[in-house]
């Protein structure tokens, strides 16, 4: 079933043409990733499809009644609303039913309103929906439903907008960098959510593991042309390589033919026959084909790095905390020359604070940071480049000098350096505020590397960078001879460049794990069954005790009695489903993919069973009191 069709759309800004005469369609159950270099119009395409922008020419045709949700890179939310109000005002009909039911619960004396609201909950099957949307908010760490949007961080706002998009269950979900501002645990949950849900997706993302595991089609905008690859990211890489090889063969043939025809042209007299004129016309086409060049410009990174001495960075008994949030306690570490460390952990566990302590932009509560005399930090922060109104790209680099030193005593002009970072002469005189998000990141990376650091600290460097730039950055970092300290949620990036991990567990617990991120996840999965069993046992005990302490002593209202009976039916159904899935695991002929799918389903069933059992305990306590 076709959801929308794009017909010959064109978009330009001034004299700069982003794309021209693009056509494609999106069908039900397709999960498409749009890949292109920064600044070529990916976000503009998404905004046009979402109805937030118009093409200069062409049109987008939507299936009648299509429900579409769009997650922007920088969502616009009402700062005066709470988290729950933002969700409930998103236009979803079932959410309105749930809101009416919650209002009825606040006025138990109005029996008719209770009855009406309860029947609406039954009719729309809103009980399960309420559980689902609160689970989504919890997974995205938005459990404080009364918090005002105006008090949220940029990352929390992005997660709230993502929650809104998921909760609305659209026919088509359009996502612009959905993994930005998510920690690794959230990304893996979102990855499994998309993999199991019957959703149609169009997304722009730089997360290559996410592309690999979620998408079933890659749409690439390259040289102004759209190319479709019916497979995941690995399939795309394989076919892309084959296509480039075929292009090279065709180019070689065209050049040989051009050489042959050029010799013929030079031999012919000016007066030509009709047949000769036809061959002359063909010659011009051959010439055009032979001289057609693919724009293979790549980011070129080079450093004039000073050699590190024997003392690098030493952390002695480091302690740091914020009110109610301990970050470090008695932390000791000595960095060695050429060390490459990745930092992972949930949001709010202190990863960025740790980087700030090392660079001296924050002071520890106790202990000390000793930095060697030869150390020159290059700190790439999440905040990115500070944009000054009216500042041009070339002005940013000239703040560091008109000529920049390179290796072996060479130097390069500011203009030449920007060309190496894929800013052509015309682009260098654009205003910085007009750059795309990825172009700003690339310019910021230039300003960090221009200072020739020998200890690079990168806080989420992959956000908004295109896949091509990421590959170049990874290759540069793999050859970087200095020390490297990286915070990133890009698992592919981490696997490729770091040697061991600092795992921030929260509450001032930091573990040094000897291996890549994939090694760490495999280790965690081995521990999971035992840990989950202990947590389930403790969770049941805590839930019982907690409700006993909080018992209101009141009897159940009419609607709560109905809810209580429904919970008993749901719990019985979920227990049967759990037992059936566990029975299937005994089948030794199951494939790995089937086992993975069953494991995901079993986790969902157990989570739902746990939630409903806890609610049943709560209502039981009130009945017995």
C-alpha positions as CSV (number, residue, x, y, z in Angstrom):
1,X,0.0,0.0,0.0
2,X,1.4,3.3,-1.1
3,X,1.5,5.9,1.7
4,X,2.9,8.9,-0.2
5,X,4.5,9.7,-3.6
6,X,7.1,12.4,-4.2
7,X,7.0,13.8,-7.7
8,X,9.9,15.9,-9.2
9,X,10.5,18.1,-6.1
10,X,13.2,20.8,-6.3
11,X,14.6,23.0,-3.5
12,X,17.1,25.8,-3.5
13,X,18.3,28.6,-1.2
14,X,19.3,31.6,-3.3
15,X,21.7,30.5,-6.0
16,X,22.4,27.2,-4.1
17,X,20.4,24.2,-5.4
18,X,20.0,21.5,-2.8
19,X,18.3,19.0,-5.0
20,X,16.3,19.0,-8.3
21,X,13.5,16.8,-9.8
22,X,13.6,14.1,-7.0
23,X,10.9,11.4,-7.2
24,X,10.3,8.4,-5.0
25,X,7.5,6.7,-3.0
26,X,7.1,5.2,0.5
27,X,4.9,2.1,1.0
28,X,3.5,0.5,4.1
29,X,6.0,-1.5,6.3
30,X,9.0,0.0,4.6
31,X,11.7,1.2,7.0
32,X,13.8,3.6,4.9
33,X,17.0,5.4,5.8
34,X,17.9,8.5,3.8
35,X,21.7,8.9,3.4
36,X,23.5,11.9,1.9
37,X,26.4,14.2,2.7
38,X,25.9,17.1,5.1
39,X,24.4,20.2,3.4
40,X,22.8,18.4,0.5
41,X,19.2,18.7,1.8
42,X,18.3,15.7,3.9
43,X,16.5,17.7,6.5
44,X,14.8,19.8,3.9
45,X,13.4,16.6,2.2
46,X,12.0,15.4,5.6
47,X,10.4,18.8,6.3
48,X,8.8,18.9,2.9
49,X,7.3,15.4,3.4
50,X,6.1,16.5,6.9
51,X,4.3,19.5,5.4
52,X,6.5,22.0,7.3
53,X,8.1,23.3,4.1
54,X,7.2,23.6,0.4
55,X,9.3,22.6,-2.6
56,X,10.1,25.2,-5.2
57,X,8.5,22.9,-7.7
58,X,7.0,19.4,-7.8
59,X,4.5,17.9,-5.3
60,X,4.0,15.3,-2.6
61,X,0.8,13.2,-2.8
62,X,-0.5,11.5,0.4
63,X,-2.8,8.6,0.8
64,X,-6.2,9.8,2.1
65,X,-6.4,9.8,5.9
66,X,-2.7,9.3,6.3
67,X,-1.5,9.8,9.9
68,X,2.0,11.1,9.9
69,X,4.4,12.1,12.8
70,X,7.7,14.0,12.4
71,X,10.5,14.2,14.9
72,X,12.7,17.2,14.2
73,X,16.3,17.6,15.2
74,X,15.3,20.6,17.3
75,X,11.7,20.1,18.4
76,X,9.4,23.0,19.1
77,X,7.4,22.4,22.3
78,X,5.2,24.6,24.5
79,X,7.3,25.4,27.5
80,X,4.3,26.1,29.7
81,X,2.9,22.5,29.5
82,X,4.0,19.6,31.6
83,X,5.3,16.3,30.2
84,X,2.0,14.6,30.6
85,X,0.0,17.6,29.2
86,X,2.3,17.7,26.1
87,X,1.6,14.0,25.5
88,X,-2.1,14.3,26.0
89,X,-2.5,17.3,23.7
90,X,-0.8,15.6,20.8
91,X,-4.2,14.9,19.1
92,X,-4.4,11.1,19.8
93,X,-8.0,10.1,20.4
94,X,-7.1,7.3,22.9
95,X,-5.0,9.7,24.9
96,X,-8.1,12.0,25.2
97,X,-10.1,9.0,26.5
98,X,-7.4,8.3,29.1
99,X,-7.4,11.9,30.2
100,X,-11.2,11.9,30.6
101,X,-10.9,8.7,32.7
102,X,-8.2,10.2,34.9
103,X,-10.4,13.3,35.5
104,X,-13.3,11.0,36.4
105,X,-11.1,9.3,39.0
106,X,-10.5,12.7,40.7
107,X,-14.3,13.1,41.2
108,X,-15.5,9.7,42.6
109,X,-18.9,11.2,43.6
110,X,-19.9,11.5,40.0
111,X,-20.9,7.9,39.3
112,X,-22.3,8.6,35.8
113,X,-19.0,10.2,34.7
114,X,-17.1,7.2,36.1
115,X,-19.3,4.8,34.2
116,X,-19.0,6.7,30.9
117,X,-15.3,7.1,31.2
118,X,-14.8,3.5,32.1
119,X,-16.9,2.3,29.1
120,X,-14.8,4.5,26.8
121,X,-11.6,2.9,28.2
122,X,-13.1,-0.5,27.4
123,X,-14.3,0.5,24.0
124,X,-11.0,1.9,22.9
125,X,-9.0,-0.8,24.7
126,X,-7.2,2.1,26.4
127,X,-5.9,0.1,29.4
128,X,-3.1,-1.5,27.4
129,X,-2.4,1.8,25.5
130,X,-2.0,3.7,28.8
131,X,0.5,1.0,30.0
132,X,2.4,1.3,26.6
133,X,2.7,5.1,26.6
134,X,3.8,5.3,30.2
135,X,6.4,2.5,29.5
136,X,7.7,4.6,26.5
137,X,8.0,7.7,28.7
138,X,9.8,5.6,31.4
139,X,12.2,4.0,28.9
140,X,13.0,7.5,27.6
141,X,13.6,8.6,31.3
142,X,10.6,11.0,31.3
143,X,9.1,9.5,34.5
144,X,8.4,12.9,36.1
145,X,5.1,13.5,34.2
146,X,4.5,16.9,36.0
147,X,7.8,18.5,35.0
148,X,7.3,21.6,32.9
149,X,8.8,21.5,29.4
150,X,10.5,24.9,30.0
151,X,12.6,23.2,32.7
152,X,13.8,20.3,30.6
153,X,17.2,20.1,29.0
154,X,17.6,20.0,25.2
155,X,18.1,16.2,25.3
156,X,14.9,15.8,27.4
157,X,12.9,17.8,25.0
158,X,14.2,15.7,22.1
159,X,13.2,12.6,24.0
160,X,9.7,14.0,24.8
161,X,9.2,14.8,21.1
162,X,10.3,11.2,20.3
163,X,7.9,9.8,22.9
164,X,5.1,11.9,21.3
165,X,5.9,10.6,17.9
166,X,5.9,6.9,19.1
167,X,2.8,7.2,21.2
168,X,0.7,8.5,18.4
169,X,1.1,5.3,16.4
170,X,1.2,7.0,13.0
171,X,0.9,5.3,9.6
172,X,4.3,6.9,8.7
173,X,6.9,8.1,11.1
174,X,9.6,10.5,9.9
175,X,12.7,10.9,12.1
176,X,15.6,13.3,11.8
177,X,18.5,11.9,13.8
178,X,16.4,10.0,16.4
179,X,19.4,8.7,18.4
180,X,20.8,12.1,19.2
181,X,20.6,12.8,23.0
182,X,19.8,9.2,23.8
183,X,22.2,7.1,25.8
184,X,23.2,3.6,24.7
185,X,20.6,1.8,26.7
186,X,17.8,4.0,25.2
187,X,19.1,3.5,21.7
188,X,19.1,-0.3,22.0
189,X,15.6,-0.2,23.4
190,X,14.5,2.1,20.5
191,X,16.2,-0.2,18.0
192,X,14.4,-3.3,19.3
193,X,11.1,-1.3,19.4
194,X,11.4,-0.4,15.7
195,X,12.5,-3.9,14.8
196,X,9.4,-5.5,16.4
197,X,6.7,-2.8,15.7
198,X,4.7,-2.8,12.5
199,X,5.8,0.8,11.6
200,X,6.6,2.5,8.3
201,X,9.6,4.7,8.8
202,X,11.7,7.3,6.9
203,X,14.7,8.4,8.9
204,X,18.0,10.3,8.7
205,X,20.5,8.9,11.1
206,X,24.3,8.5,11.3
207,X,24.1,5.4,13.6
208,X,25.3,2.6,11.4
209,X,24.3,-0.2,13.8
210,X,20.9,1.3,13.9
211,X,20.7,1.4,10.1
212,X,21.9,-2.2,10.0
213,X,19.3,-3.6,12.4
214,X,16.2,-1.4,11.7
215,X,16.1,-0.4,8.1
216,X,15.1,-2.6,5.1
217,X,15.9,0.0,2.4
218,X,18.6,2.7,1.9
219,X,17.8,5.7,-0.2
220,X,21.0,7.6,-1.1
221,X,21.1,11.1,-2.5
222,X,24.4,11.3,-4.4
223,X,25.5,13.8,-7.0
224,X,21.9,15.1,-7.2
225,X,20.5,11.6,-8.0
226,X,18.5,9.2,-5.8
227,X,19.6,5.6,-5.6
228,X,17.6,2.9,-3.9
229,X,19.1,-0.2,-2.2
230,X,16.6,-2.8,-1.1
231,X,18.4,-4.1,2.0
232,X,20.1,-3.0,5.2
233,X,23.3,-1.0,5.6
234,X,25.6,-4.0,4.9
235,X,23.8,-4.6,1.6
236,X,24.0,-0.9,0.7
237,X,27.8,-0.9,1.3
238,X,28.2,-4.0,-0.9
239,X,26.1,-2.7,-3.8
240,X,27.5,0.8,-3.6
241,X,31.0,-0.6,-4.0
242,X,29.9,-2.7,-6.9
243,X,28.2,0.4,-8.5
244,X,31.4,2.5,-8.1
245,X,33.5,-0.3,-9.7
246,X,31.0,-0.5,-12.6
247,X,31.1,3.3,-13.0
248,X,34.9,3.2,-13.2
249,X,34.8,0.5,-15.9
250,X,32.3,2.5,-18.0
251,X,34.3,5.6,-17.5
252,X,37.4,3.8,-18.8
253,X,35.6,2.5,-21.8
254,X,34.2,6.0,-22.6
255,X,37.7,7.5,-22.4
256,X,39.1,4.9,-24.9
257,X,36.2,5.5,-27.3
258,X,36.7,9.3,-26.9
259,X,40.4,8.9,-27.8
260,X,39.4,6.9,-30.9
261,X,36.7,9.4,-32.0
262,X,39.0,12.4,-31.3
263,X,41.5,11.0,-33.8
264,X,38.8,10.5,-36.4
265,X,37.6,14.1,-35.9
266,X,41.0,15.5,-36.5
267,X,41.4,13.5,-39.8
268,X,38.1,14.6,-41.3
269,X,37.8,17.5,-43.8
270,X,35.5,20.4,-43.1
271,X,33.0,19.3,-45.7
272,X,31.3,16.3,-44.3
273,X,28.6,13.8,-45.4
274,X,25.3,13.3,-43.6
275,X,26.7,10.2,-42.1
276,X,29.8,12.1,-40.9
277,X,27.6,14.8,-39.3
278,X,25.7,12.1,-37.3
279,X,29.0,10.7,-36.0
280,X,30.1,14.3,-35.1
281,X,26.9,14.7,-33.0
282,X,27.7,11.4,-31.3
283,X,31.2,12.6,-30.5
284,X,30.0,15.4,-28.3
285,X,28.0,12.9,-26.2
286,X,31.0,10.6,-25.9
287,X,33.2,13.6,-24.9
288,X,30.7,14.5,-22.2
289,X,30.6,10.9,-20.8
290,X,34.4,10.6,-20.9
291,X,34.9,13.8,-18.9
292,X,32.1,13.2,-16.4
293,X,33.7,13.4,-13.0
294,X,32.2,12.1,-9.7
295,X,32.7,14.5,-6.9
296,X,34.9,12.3,-4.7
297,X,36.1,15.1,-2.4
298,X,36.9,13.7,1.0
299,X,37.6,15.4,4.3
300,X,41.4,15.6,4.8
301,X,42.6,15.7,8.4
302,X,46.2,16.4,9.3
303,X,47.9,17.4,12.6
304,X,51.3,18.9,13.5
305,X,51.2,17.2,16.9
306,X,53.8,17.8,19.6
307,X,55.2,14.7,21.1
308,X,53.9,13.7,24.5
309,X,56.3,13.4,27.4
310,X,56.3,10.7,30.0
311,X,53.7,12.3,32.2
312,X,50.3,12.6,30.5
313,X,47.3,13.1,32.9
314,X,47.1,11.7,36.4
315,X,43.8,11.6,38.5
316,X,44.4,11.3,42.2
317,X,41.6,10.5,44.6
318,X,39.1,12.5,42.5
319,X,35.8,13.3,44.1
320,X,32.9,15.3,42.6
321,X,29.2,15.5,43.3
322,X,26.1,17.6,42.8
323,X,23.2,17.9,45.3
324,X,21.8,14.3,45.4
325,X,24.0,13.1,42.6
326,X,27.5,11.7,43.4
327,X,29.7,11.6,40.2
328,X,33.1,10.4,41.4
329,X,34.4,9.2,44.8
330,X,38.1,8.4,45.3
331,X,38.8,7.9,41.6
332,X,42.4,7.2,40.5
333,X,43.8,6.8,37.1
334,X,47.0,7.4,35.1
335,X,46.8,7.9,31.4
336,X,49.5,6.3,29.3
337,X,50.9,7.6,26.0
338,X,48.7,6.6,23.0
339,X,45.8,5.4,25.2
340,X,42.3,5.3,23.6
341,X,39.5,5.3,26.1
342,X,35.7,5.2,25.5
343,X,33.2,6.5,28.1
344,X,29.7,5.1,28.3
345,X,26.8,5.3,30.8
346,X,23.3,6.5,31.2
347,X,22.5,10.2,30.8
348,X,23.1,12.1,34.1
349,X,25.8,9.8,35.4
350,X,28.6,12.4,35.0
351,X,30.3,11.6,31.7
352,X,30.6,15.2,30.5
353,X,31.5,16.4,34.1
354,X,34.4,13.9,34.0
355,X,35.7,15.5,30.8
356,X,35.4,19.0,32.3
357,X,37.4,17.9,35.3
358,X,40.2,16.7,33.2
359,X,40.4,19.8,31.1
360,X,40.1,22.1,34.1
361,X,36.8,23.8,33.1
362,X,35.3,22.3,36.4
363,X,37.1,21.8,39.7
364,X,36.9,18.6,41.8
365,X,35.4,18.7,45.3
366,X,38.5,16.8,46.4
367,X,41.6,15.2,44.9
368,X,43.6,16.6,42.1
369,X,44.2,16.4,38.3
370,X,47.9,16.6,37.3
371,X,48.5,17.4,33.6
372,X,51.9,16.9,32.0
373,X,53.9,19.9,30.7
374,X,53.7,18.6,27.1
375,X,50.0,17.9,27.0
376,X,47.9,20.0,24.6
377,X,44.1,19.3,24.9
378,X,41.7,19.5,22.0
379,X,38.2,19.4,23.5
380,X,35.2,18.9,21.2
381,X,32.2,19.6,23.3
382,X,28.5,18.8,22.8
383,X,27.6,22.5,22.7
384,X,29.5,22.9,19.4
385,X,30.7,26.1,17.8
386,X,29.7,29.4,19.3
387,X,27.8,31.2,16.6
388,X,28.4,35.0,16.3
389,X,25.9,36.9,14.3
390,X,27.3,38.1,11.0
391,X,30.4,35.9,11.2
392,X,31.4,34.1,8.1
393,X,33.0,30.6,7.8
394,X,36.4,32.0,6.8
395,X,36.4,34.4,9.8
396,X,36.1,31.5,12.2
397,X,39.4,30.0,10.9
398,X,41.3,33.3,10.5
399,X,40.9,33.8,14.3
400,X,43.7,31.2,14.5
401,X,45.8,32.9,11.8
402,X,45.9,33.3,8.1
403,X,48.4,30.4,7.8
404,X,48.2,27.2,9.8
405,X,51.3,25.0,10.4
406,X,51.3,21.4,9.2
407,X,53.7,18.4,9.6
408,X,57.4,18.7,8.5
409,X,57.5,22.5,8.6
410,X,54.8,23.0,6.0
411,X,52.0,25.5,6.3
412,X,48.6,26.0,4.7
413,X,46.3,29.0,4.2
414,X,43.0,29.3,6.1
415,X,41.2,29.0,2.7
416,X,43.1,25.9,1.8
417,X,42.4,24.3,5.2
418,X,38.7,24.9,4.8
419,X,38.8,23.3,1.4
420,X,40.2,20.2,3.0
421,X,37.2,20.3,5.3
422,X,34.9,20.4,2.3
423,X,34.1,24.1,2.4
424,X,34.7,25.4,-1.2
425,X,35.7,29.0,-1.8
426,X,32.1,30.1,-2.2
427,X,30.9,28.3,0.9
428,X,33.7,29.9,3.0
429,X,32.0,33.3,2.7
430,X,28.6,32.0,3.9
431,X,27.4,33.1,7.3
432,X,27.9,30.4,10.0
433,X,24.3,30.6,11.1
434,X,23.2,29.5,7.6
435,X,25.1,26.2,7.7
436,X,23.4,22.9,8.3
437,X,23.8,21.1,11.6
438,X,26.4,18.7,10.1
439,X,28.3,21.5,8.4
440,X,28.6,23.4,11.7
441,X,29.9,20.3,13.4
442,X,32.5,19.9,10.6
443,X,33.6,23.5,11.0
444,X,33.8,23.0,14.8
445,X,36.0,19.9,14.3
446,X,38.3,22.0,12.1
447,X,38.7,24.6,14.9
448,X,39.6,21.8,17.4
449,X,42.2,20.1,15.2
450,X,43.7,23.4,13.9
451,X,45.2,23.8,17.4
452,X,47.3,20.6,17.0
453,X,46.3,18.8,20.2
454,X,48.1,15.6,21.4
455,X,45.3,14.7,23.8
456,X,41.9,14.7,22.0
457,X,38.7,14.7,24.1
458,X,35.5,14.2,22.0
459,X,32.1,14.5,23.6
460,X,29.5,13.0,21.2
461,X,31.5,13.9,18.1
462,X,29.2,11.8,15.7
463,X,26.0,13.8,16.2
464,X,24.8,15.3,12.9
465,X,27.9,14.2,10.9
466,X,27.2,12.3,7.7
467,X,28.3,8.7,7.2
468,X,31.1,9.7,4.7
469,X,32.6,12.2,7.2
470,X,32.3,9.7,10.0
471,X,34.4,7.2,8.0
472,X,37.1,9.7,7.4
473,X,37.1,10.8,11.1
474,X,37.4,7.2,12.2
475,X,40.3,6.5,9.9
476,X,42.1,9.7,11.2
477,X,41.5,8.7,14.8
478,X,42.7,5.2,14.3
479,X,46.1,6.6,13.2
480,X,46.1,9.4,15.8
481,X,49.3,8.9,17.8
482,X,48.2,10.9,20.9
483,X,45.8,10.1,23.7
484,X,42.1,9.8,22.9
485,X,39.1,10.1,25.3
486,X,35.6,9.7,23.7
487,X,32.1,9.9,24.9
488,X,29.7,8.6,22.3
489,X,26.5,6.7,21.8
490,X,27.6,5.6,18.4
491,X,28.4,1.9,19.0
492,X,30.0,1.4,15.6
493,X,32.3,4.4,16.2
494,X,33.3,3.1,19.7
495,X,33.9,-0.4,18.5
496,X,36.3,0.9,15.8
497,X,38.5,3.3,17.7
498,X,38.7,2.6,21.5
499,X,40.6,0.0,23.4
500,X,38.8,0.0,26.7
501,X,35.9,1.6,28.4
502,X,35.1,3.7,31.5
503,X,31.6,2.5,32.4
504,X,29.7,5.1,34.5
505,X,27.1,3.2,36.5
506,X,25.8,6.2,38.5
507,X,26.2,6.9,42.2
508,X,29.9,7.5,41.7
509,X,30.5,3.9,40.5
510,X,33.0,3.8,37.5
511,X,34.3,0.5,36.1
512,X,37.2,0.1,33.8
513,X,36.2,-2.5,31.2
514,X,39.0,-4.1,29.0
515,X,37.4,-4.3,25.6
516,X,35.1,-2.7,23.0
517,X,31.5,-1.8,23.4
518,X,30.3,-5.0,21.7
519,X,32.5,-7.0,24.2
520,X,30.9,-5.0,27.0
521,X,27.3,-5.7,25.8
522,X,28.1,-9.5,25.5
523,X,29.4,-9.5,29.0
524,X,26.3,-7.7,30.3
525,X,24.0,-10.1,28.6
526,X,25.7,-13.0,30.2
527,X,25.1,-11.5,33.6
528,X,21.5,-10.5,32.8
529,X,19.5,-13.7,33.7
530,X,20.9,-14.0,37.2
531,X,20.5,-10.2,37.8
532,X,16.9,-10.2,36.4
533,X,15.9,-13.0,38.7
534,X,17.2,-11.2,41.8
535,X,15.5,-7.9,40.8
536,X,12.2,-9.6,40.1
537,X,12.1,-11.2,43.5
538,X,13.1,-8.0,45.3
539,X,10.7,-5.9,43.1
540,X,7.7,-8.1,44.1
541,X,8.6,-7.8,47.8
542,X,9.1,-4.0,47.6
543,X,5.9,-3.6,45.7
544,X,3.9,-5.5,48.3
545,X,5.5,-3.7,51.2
546,X,5.2,-0.3,49.5
547,X,1.5,-0.6,49.0
548,X,1.0,-1.9,52.5
549,X,2.7,1.4,53.8
550,X,0.6,3.5,51.4
551,X,-2.7,1.9,51.9
552,X,-5.5,4.4,51.9
553,X,-7.9,2.3,53.9
554,X,-10.7,3.1,51.5
555,X,-12.9,0.7,49.5
556,X,-12.7,0.4,45.7
557,X,-14.9,2.7,43.6
558,X,-17.1,1.1,40.9
559,X,-14.5,1.8,38.1
560,X,-11.7,0.4,40.3
561,X,-13.7,-2.8,40.9
562,X,-14.1,-3.2,37.1
563,X,-10.4,-2.5,36.7
564,X,-9.6,-5.1,39.4
565,X,-11.6,-7.8,37.5
566,X,-10.0,-6.9,34.2
567,X,-6.5,-7.1,35.7
568,X,-7.2,-10.7,36.9
569,X,-8.2,-11.7,33.4
570,X,-5.2,-9.9,31.9
571,X,-2.8,-11.5,34.4
572,X,-4.2,-15.0,33.6
573,X,-3.8,-14.4,29.8
574,X,-0.3,-13.1,30.2
575,X,0.8,-16.0,32.3
576,X,-0.5,-18.4,29.6
577,X,1.4,-16.4,27.0
578,X,4.6,-16.5,29.1
579,X,4.3,-20.3,29.6
580,X,3.7,-20.9,25.9
581,X,6.8,-18.8,24.9
582,X,9.0,-20.6,27.4
583,X,7.7,-24.0,26.1
584,X,8.8,-22.9,22.6
585,X,12.4,-22.3,23.8
586,X,12.7,-26.1,24.3
587,X,12.5,-26.6,20.5
588,X,16.2,-27.2,19.5
589,X,15.4,-26.6,15.8
590,X,14.7,-22.8,16.3
591,X,16.8,-20.4,14.3
592,X,18.8,-17.6,15.9
593,X,16.4,-15.0,14.5
594,X,13.4,-16.8,15.9
595,X,15.0,-17.1,19.3
596,X,15.8,-13.4,19.3
597,X,12.2,-12.5,18.4
598,X,10.8,-14.8,21.1
599,X,13.2,-13.3,23.6
600,X,11.9,-9.8,22.8
601,X,8.3,-10.9,23.0
602,X,8.9,-12.7,26.3
603,X,10.5,-9.6,27.8
604,X,7.4,-7.5,26.8
605,X,5.1,-10.1,28.3
606,X,7.1,-10.2,31.6
607,X,7.2,-6.4,31.8
608,X,3.4,-6.1,31.2
609,X,2.8,-9.0,33.7
610,X,4.9,-7.2,36.3
611,X,3.1,-3.9,35.8
612,X,-0.4,-5.4,36.0
613,X,0.5,-7.6,39.0
614,X,1.8,-4.6,40.9
615,X,-1.5,-2.7,40.2
616,X,-3.5,-5.8,41.3
617,X,-1.6,-5.9,44.6
618,X,-2.3,-2.2,45.2
619,X,-6.1,-2.7,44.6
620,X,-6.1,-5.9,46.7
621,X,-4.5,-4.1,49.7
622,X,-7.3,-1.5,49.6
623,X,-10.0,-4.2,49.4
624,X,-8.6,-5.9,52.5
625,X,-8.1,-2.8,54.5
